[in-house]
């Protein structure tokens, strides 16, 4: 099978499309650069550049220097510097303007974690780095120093869990941290964390799931939490109280209760990728919208936080079978 086209405008890029096709079908991350090219983080083969048309995949200039070849997240700071987080590859900083590359990794001795799962900006010029197993770090590019925030059983204001799966800095300067066992929020100006989780025996402190895979803030300052098995939770933060305003699941029409990514389309909709296809939700009413059989892509396993709205208005979703 080569490129899939259908009347709805869907295109499918995968590894069986010729010499310059994508080199791995495991598409983990995306970023659009300042020139309209797309960086694609792949499982096992590293970082590639894509010009938006078939047979235009090229190995990115720094790929041979990466320690880890599974690029889980790509972040571009306000100065245009690229930050890459990889499985086994730690954190990589690359300035395309002056071609300077710096690797932060245990083997170098300047960063203690191999597994960077999420990267987010801060209210300053610092960078938040979420790791798998090793907690959350605040990195100062100026001093090149990392400040660790991790879980401490004896401190209720510590990070709720050390497996950081998703990060979002909201419009009020609060940092939301989705983990493998609950949600932490670092309120703007605070030093500790407010923690929210599901408790046993049917009791819960605000959440119906402990695994928060992706986070999105809508125009009404509501936060959307994509979970691993409990669907989509819509919440509002009022002071330190987290109020659940709505829960969407397969019973409401979601393709699956395992949410992979939450991608606004710039037209009032949020596309919800799952481990079993796509759904569309109206961002104002939080109502499910009808989606055609072709667009739903039922059966496609989409991957966590692998999505992008391009400057031309196209939506990209990474899956285990290309994008």
N, C-alpha and C positions, 0 to 999 in steps of 0.2 A: 504494500500500500504506500503510495506517495503522499502528497499533500491532500488533505480533505477539504473540499469546498462544498458548501450547501447554500441554498437561497437565503439563509439567515445571516450569511457573512462570516461564518465560523471558518477559521483556518487551523489546521493541526500540524504542528512541527514536531518531528520525531527523528530518530537516528537512522531510519531507513529511507533517506532522501538524497542519496548521492554523496559525492566526495566531500562537499562543504556543508553537509548537514550537521545538526547538533550531535555532539559526541557521546552524550549520555541521555537516557530518557528520564532520569531522575532530576527534575527541575526544582531547585530549592529556593531560589531568590532572583529578584530582578532589580534593575535600576536604570533609569534613562539618563544619559549624560547630557552635557550642554550642547551637543552637536546633533542630537536626535538619534544617536545610536543607543542600543540597549546592551547592558551588561547582564549576563545570565550566569548565575551560580549553579553549578551542576554537582551531582553526587559522584565522587570518585575521580573526576577528571579536571576539576578546578573551575576557572573563570574564563568565559568566552564572550566575544562581542558579536552582536547581531544587528544588521542594518535594516531589519524590518521586512525583508523579502526572502524568498526561498533560496537555499544554497548560498547564504551570505554569512555563515558562522565562521569566525576566525578566533584562534586562540588569543586571549588578551595578552598584552605585552609583558605583564609581570607574572604570568601563570607559572612559568618554570621556576620562579623564586618562592612560590608559596610553600609553606611547610605542610599544610593540610590541603587535600584536593577535594574536599566536600564543603563548598562555600554556602553556609547556612543563611547568612544575612549580609546585606550590603547597605551601607549608610553613607550619605554625602553631607558633610557639615556646611556651615554657612560660607566658608571660604573655598568650597569646592573640593576639599580633600576627601578622598575615599577611605572608608574604614570597612574592612572585611572581617567577618567572624566565621570561623571554620571548625568543623569537627576534627580534633587532633591538631589543628593548625593555629590555635590561639587567635590573637588579634593582629591584623595587618593594616598599616597606615600607608597610603600611597598618594603623593602629590603629583598629578599628571602634568602640571605646568613645569615643574623643575625636575621631574622624573625621580624624585627621592622616595625611597621605600624603606620602611622600618617595620620589623617584626617583633612582636611582644609574645614571648613563649617561654615555658619552663626551660627549654633547652638553651635559650639565650640567657636566662637568669633574670629577666626583667618583668615577668608576669607569671603568676603561679598556676594558671589554668590553661589546659589544652582545648577546652570545648566552649566556644563562644556561640551562644544561641540567639542573642538579641542585642541590638545597639540602638541607643536613643540619645538625642541631645538633652541639654539641661538649660536652666534659665541663664546660666553663664556660658562660657566657652568650653566647659568641661563636657565629657562624654560618659554616659552611663553604659556599662557593659554587663550584660546578663550572661551567666555561664550555666552550663549543665553540671551539677554536682558541687560547684565551688562558690555559689552565692552571687552577689551583686557587687560590682566595683564602680567607683566614680574615678575617672581618669582625668588628670590635668595635663593637656598637651604641652603647656608651658613648662611645668616642672618635671613632666614624665613620671609622675608618681600616682600610684593607685591607692584608693581608700576602700577597704573591704567592709561590706555589710553582709553578715551571714546569720544563720539561725542559731539562737542560743536558748536552750530549754528553760533556763533560769531567768530569761528576760522577755516578758510578754510584748515589749515594743520592738523586739528584733525582727528581722526578716522572717516571714512565716515558713519558708522552705528554701533550700539551696538550689533547687532545680528551677532556674528562671527560664520560662518558655516565651514570654512576651513582655514588651515594655511600651508604655505610652505616656508622654508628657502632655497633660490636658491643657485647655485654654486658660486655666487658672493657675498653672504652674505646679499642679500636683502630679507626682509620678505614680503611675499604676503599674504594678508588677504582678503579672500572672505567673503562677508557679505550678509545679506538679502536685502541690498539696495546699491549695488556698490562694487567696488574693491579699497582697500587701499594698497599702497606699502611703506614700510619703507626702504628707501635706506640705504645701508651699511654706518654707521657712522652718519646718520642723526638723528635728534631728533623728527621731525614731519613726516607727511605722504603725499605722492602724491596720489591724489584721482581721480578715473575714474568711469564714470557712464553713463547711457543712459538718455538723456534728453527727455522732452515731445515733441509732435508735429513732431515726426520723426527725430528730431535733436539728435545727440549723441556726447558725448565726448569719443570717442574710443570704447565704448562697445555697443553691441546690446541687452544686458540683464543686469539687476541690481542684479539678484540673482545668486551668484557664489557658487555652492555646493561643487566643488572639483577642485584641482589644481595639475598639473604635469609638471615637467621640462624634456624635452628630451635631447638627446646627442648633439643637435645643439643649446642648450640654449634657445630654444623657450618654451614658457609657454602655456600649454593647460588649458583652463578654461571650466569646465563643468557647464552648466547653467540649470535653472529651466524653460525650455520651449523654449529656443532659440538655442538649440543644443550645439555644441562644437566650441569654439572660440580659434584660435591659434594666439598668439601675440608674438611680440618681443619688448623688452624694449631698446630703444636707447636714452641714456641720461635720460631725464624725459619724453620722448615721448613714448607712447604706440602705436605701429603699429599693426593693425590687418592684418595678412598675409593670413588667410583662415578661413572660417566658414563651418562646416559640419552640416547637418541637415537631416531630413527624406528624403528630396529631393535628397540627395546624397547617401542615403542608410542606414542611421542610424536607429536603431530599434525604437528610440523615440527621441524627442527633450528635454526630461527631463533626464539629465545626473546624474547618481548616483556615479560612481567611475571610475577612470582612472588607469588601472593596466598594467604596462609593463610586458611582459612574458620572458624577457631575450633572446628572439630570434628575436628582431627587430620589434615586434608588440606591440601595446597598445590595450588592451581589454577594451571596453567601456560598462560598465553596465548601464542600464537605468531602468525606471519604467515599461518597456515592452520588456524585453529581452536584449541580448548581441549583440555587433558589434565588428569588428576587424579593426584597422587602422594601416597601415604601418607607422612606426615612422619616417622614413626618408622622404618619398614622401608625407606623409599625405594623402594617397589614401586609399579608402575603399577596404577591401579584402573580397572575397567571404567567406561565412560561411554556413555550412550545416544547414539544418532545425533542426537537433537534438541539435547542438551546440548553435544555436541562442536562444533557450529557450524562444521563443515568448510567451508572456503572463505572464512571471514571473516578479513580482515587486521587483527589487533589491533596496537595501537601501543605503543611502548616506555614502560614504567613508568606506564601508564595503567590503574590498577585501584584498587579500594577495597572494604574490608569495612565496611558501615555498622553503626551501633549497633543496628539491628534485625535484623542477621544476613544482609542481602542482599549479594550480590556485584555490583559494577559493573566492567565492562571496556570501555575505550575502543577504538574501531576507526576505520578510514577510512570507515565507513558508519554512524556513530552509535554508540550503546552500548545 
